[in-house]
C-alpha cells in the first residue's frame, strides 16, 4: 500500500514541475513584484484541500489529529523557514521537484534540509526542539476555539479565493498576452498556475485516506518524510520507510519525468556563492520546519486547510521571513571591472556582469546574439577577436568581463540597439531581477537579448514584459533547459 505514496508523489511532481509551482515564489512575488496573482494559486490549493478534507472528516472517512499550538516554536520556526527558502531558492516541495530538473544547488539544499530536520526530530537537536515546544497553549483549530462549524471557514475561504481568482483571470484576459515559446507541442506547455493549484489540492485530498490506510494518519507532508528518508539510509530502520517517504521520492521521480520529456532537464552546477546559500538555506529550512511543525506543504497547505492555529500563524511568519530575506538578498548584482588574465571560477553575481572577452575561463565562446537578428553586428573582444562569430553556443554558463560601451556595464553592446544579458547559471528570480535592472538603462525601442536556463523564468520574464509593455520579438529554446528571449523596450 505504501506504493500509492509513490504514485501520488509522482503525479504531484509532474504537476508542480509543469505548473512551476513553488510557494516561495508565490510569497516572494508579494514583496518583489507587489503582486498577489500567484499567491491566489496557494489559496486555490488550500480551498480545494479544505473542502475535501472537511467532507472526508464529516463522513468519518478520516480522523485528523490536530496539533496543539506552541507559539514560540511556530513563530521562530516559521520565520527561520521563510528566510531559508529564499536562500535555498525554493520551498521544501520546490527543492524536491527542482532537484528533478537537475539543479545541483537544490540537491545541496535538499541534503542539508534532510540532515537538519533529522537532527531536530531524532538527533542531537531533539532536546532543543522539545524545549522550544514546551510552551504549549493547548489551542488546536480556530473553529473549535470559537465553537463554530469548520464549514463556515471553508465556505468563507472558498468565496474569497474564487473572487481573487476571478479578479486576476479577468486582468489576464484584458491584458496583453505573455509570449510563449514557438513551435512547441501543446502537451509541453506549462500548466496555468491556478490549474496546477486545483490539481495539487485534489491530490492532497486523495492522499490522506491512502496514507491513513497504511497506518500514517496524515496527508501531504515533506519535512518528516525527508528526515525519515535519511534516517532509513543511515540506520536501515524499516519503520522509517513509510508512505510519506514514498511521497517525496515520487515528487523527485515525477519531476524528472516531466522535465526530461519536455526538454527542461539538464545538470546545472551551482557556483560557490549559490552553493553556500543553498547550504545555509537548507539548514534553516530543516530547523525551521521541525520547530514550526511543518513546511509550506505541511503547514501552508494541509494545516491551513484544517484551520489550525499552527497552520495559519506558521504561514504568516514564513511570509515575514520571506519578506526580510527578499529585502536583504534579492538585489541586482553590481558590475565590476575586469581582472586581466584571471582564470578563476566566477560567482553567479560575477557572471551577470555580461561583458565578454574572446576567451572564457573554460575556453568557450558565449552565444549572446539574438537568433532573430542575424543582421546585428557582432561585437569584438579586447584583442579584436569576433567573439560572436557564427553565434557559437556555449556549454559554459559564465562570461569574462571586459568593459564595453553600453547603457549598463552588465550588458554587451551588439550594435544597432541590441544589448545582450547573460543570465545562464543564475537561479530564479535573478534572471528577472537583472532584466528589470538593466532594462531601466535602455532607451525606448532598444532590444534586450537574455540568455537564461532557469525554468521558472520562461513564465516570469514574458509575464513581466507583457505587464510592463515590452514587446517580445523572439523567444526560442537554445537546447535542453536553455532559452533566449529578445525584448523590445516599450
SULGI-V873917 format. One record per backbone hydrogen bond with DSSP energy under -1.0 kcal/mol. CO is the residue of the C=O (numbers start at 1). NH is the residue of the N-H. E is the energy in kcal/mol with one decimal. If there is no record, write none. Layout:
# SULGI-V873917
co->{CO CO}
nh->{NH NH}
e->{E E}
This chain:
# SULGI-V873917
co->{1 2 3 4 5 6 7 8 9 10 11 12 13 14 15 16 18 22 23 24 25 28 29 29 36 38 39 40 41 42 43 44 45 46 47 48 49 50 51 52 53 54 55 56 56 57 69 70 71 72 73 74 75 76 77 78 79 80 81 83 84 85 91 92 93 94 95 96 98 99 101 102 103 104 105 106 107 108 109 110 111 112 113 114 115 116 117 118 118 119 123 125 126 127 128 129 131 134 139 140 141 142 143 143 149 150 151 152 153 154 155 156 157 158 159 160 161 162 163 164 165 166 167 168 169 170 171 185 186 192 193 194 195 196 197 198 199 200 201 202 203 204 206 207 208 209 211 211 212 216 222 223 224 225 226 227 228 229 230 231 232 237 240 242 243 244 245 246 247 248 249 250 251 252 253 254 255 256 257 258 259 263 268 271 272 273 274 275 276 277 278 279 280 281 282 283 284 285 286 287 288 289 289 295 295 297 297 298 299 302 303 304 307 308 309 310 311 312 313 314 315 316 317 318 319 320 321 322 323 324 325 326 329 339 347 350 360 366 370 373 381 385 385 386 388 404 408 412 415 417 418 419 420 421 423 427 429 430 431 432 433 434 435 436 438 439 443 446 447 448 449 450 451 452 454 455 456 456 457 459 460 461 462 463 464 465 471 474 475 476 479 482 483 484 485 486 486 487 488 489}
nh->{4 5 7 8 9 10 11 12 13 14 15 16 17 18 19 21 191 26 27 28 29 32 33 35 40 41 43 44 45 46 47 48 49 50 51 52 53 54 55 56 57 58 59 61 62 60 137 74 75 76 77 78 79 80 81 82 83 84 85 87 88 90 95 96 97 98 99 100 103 102 266 268 107 108 109 110 111 112 113 114 115 116 117 118 119 120 121 122 123 125 126 129 130 131 132 133 134 136 69 309 145 146 147 148 152 154 155 156 157 158 159 160 161 162 163 164 165 166 167 168 169 170 171 172 173 174 175 188 189 196 197 198 199 200 201 202 203 204 205 206 207 208 210 211 212 213 214 216 215 218 226 227 228 229 230 231 232 233 234 235 236 240 242 246 247 248 249 250 251 252 253 254 255 256 257 258 259 260 261 262 264 481 104 275 276 277 278 279 280 281 282 283 284 285 286 287 288 289 290 291 292 293 294 299 300 301 302 303 304 306 308 307 142 312 313 314 315 316 317 318 319 320 321 322 323 324 325 326 327 328 329 330 331 342 351 353 363 368 373 376 384 381 387 389 391 406 411 420 418 447 414 449 412 451 426 430 433 434 435 436 437 438 439 440 441 442 446 489 419 487 421 485 423 483 457 458 459 460 461 463 464 465 466 467 468 470 488 486 182 484 482 478 452 476 450 473 474 448 471 445}
e->{-2.0 -1.3 -1.8 -2.7 -2.6 -2.4 -2.3 -2.4 -2.8 -2.2 -2.4 -2.8 -2.3 -2.6 -2.0 -2.4 -2.0 -1.5 -2.5 -2.9 -2.4 -3.2 -1.3 -2.0 -1.6 -1.1 -1.7 -1.6 -1.8 -2.4 -2.8 -2.6 -2.5 -3.0 -2.5 -2.3 -3.3 -2.2 -1.9 -2.5 -2.4 -2.4 -1.7 -2.7 -1.0 -1.5 -2.6 -2.4 -2.8 -2.4 -2.5 -2.4 -2.1 -2.5 -2.5 -2.2 -1.9 -2.6 -2.4 -1.9 -2.8 -1.3 -2.7 -1.7 -2.5 -2.3 -1.4 -1.1 -1.6 -1.2 -1.9 -2.9 -1.4 -2.2 -2.3 -2.6 -2.2 -2.2 -2.4 -2.5 -2.2 -2.7 -2.2 -2.1 -2.2 -1.9 -2.1 -2.7 -1.0 -1.6 -1.8 -2.3 -2.5 -2.5 -2.3 -1.2 -1.3 -1.2 -2.8 -2.7 -1.9 -1.8 -1.1 -2.2 -1.4 -2.3 -2.7 -2.0 -2.7 -2.4 -2.3 -2.3 -2.8 -2.5 -2.3 -2.2 -2.8 -2.4 -2.2 -2.5 -2.7 -2.2 -2.0 -2.2 -2.2 -1.9 -1.4 -1.6 -1.4 -2.5 -1.9 -2.1 -2.2 -2.5 -2.3 -2.1 -2.6 -2.1 -1.6 -2.2 -2.1 -1.2 -1.2 -2.8 -3.0 -1.7 -1.5 -1.8 -1.7 -2.2 -2.3 -2.5 -2.9 -2.1 -1.4 -2.4 -2.6 -1.7 -2.2 -2.9 -2.1 -1.5 -1.8 -1.8 -1.8 -2.0 -2.1 -2.2 -1.8 -1.6 -2.2 -3.3 -2.4 -2.1 -2.4 -2.4 -2.9 -2.8 -2.3 -1.4 -3.2 -2.8 -2.1 -2.4 -2.4 -2.0 -2.3 -2.3 -2.4 -3.1 -2.6 -2.0 -2.2 -2.4 -2.2 -2.5 -2.5 -2.8 -1.8 -2.1 -2.7 -1.1 -1.8 -2.2 -1.7 -1.7 -2.4 -2.1 -1.5 -1.1 -2.1 -1.0 -3.2 -1.7 -2.3 -2.3 -2.0 -1.9 -2.2 -2.3 -2.2 -1.8 -2.1 -2.4 -2.3 -2.2 -2.5 -2.7 -1.9 -1.8 -2.9 -1.2 -1.8 -1.9 -2.7 -1.9 -1.7 -1.0 -1.6 -1.5 -1.8 -2.8 -1.3 -1.3 -2.6 -1.1 -1.9 -2.7 -1.3 -3.4 -2.9 -3.3 -1.8 -2.0 -2.1 -2.1 -2.3 -3.0 -2.0 -2.6 -1.8 -2.6 -2.1 -1.0 -1.5 -1.3 -2.2 -3.0 -2.2 -2.9 -3.4 -2.3 -3.2 -3.0 -1.0 -1.7 -1.4 -2.2 -2.0 -2.0 -2.3 -2.6 -2.4 -2.1 -2.7 -2.8 -3.6 -3.2 -1.0 -2.6 -1.4 -3.1 -2.3 -2.7 -3.2 -2.1 -1.2 -3.2 -2.2 -2.1}
